[in-house]
Amino acid sequence: MWIIIFIVALLFVLGGALLLLRSAKTPKIPKQLKPQAYDDDDDDGGW
């Protein structure tokens, strides 16, 4: 009985990991988002 519960739990863990891996490979960035130019002149001391 315990082996069946263990196998079902293992399947859920592997399925969740594969689902997260699959969704992480396809970033959903909006089309209207444009990269901003890097400006190094606005350094106000900081560190």
C-alpha positions in Angstrom: 0.0 0.0 0.0 2.8 2.4 0.9 4.6 1.8 -2.4 1.5 2.9 -4.4 1.3 6.1 -2.4 5.0 6.7 -2.9 4.7 6.2 -6.7 1.7 8.5 -6.9 3.5 11.2 -4.9 6.6 10.8 -7.1 4.5 11.2 -10.3 3.0 14.4 -8.9 6.4 15.8 -8.1 7.8 14.9 -11.5 4.8 16.2 -13.3 5.0 19.5 -11.4 8.7 19.8 -12.1 8.2 19.2 -15.8 5.3 21.7 -16.0 7.4 24.4 -14.3 10.4 23.6 -16.7 8.1 23.8 -19.7 6.6 27.1 -18.7 10.0 28.6 -17.8 11.3 27.9 -21.3 8.7 30.2 -22.9 9.0 33.7 -21.5 5.9 35.8 -22.1 7.2 39.3 -22.8 4.7 41.8 -24.2 5.3 43.0 -27.7 5.1 46.7 -26.9 7.9 46.4 -24.3 11.1 48.1 -25.7 14.6 47.8 -24.2 15.8 50.9 -22.5 19.2 52.4 -23.4 21.8 52.0 -20.7 22.9 55.4 -19.4 26.0 55.4 -17.2 26.0 59.1 -16.6 23.2 59.0 -13.9 25.5 57.6 -11.3 24.7 59.6 -8.1 27.4 58.3 -5.8 25.8 55.2 -4.4 28.4 52.7 -3.5 
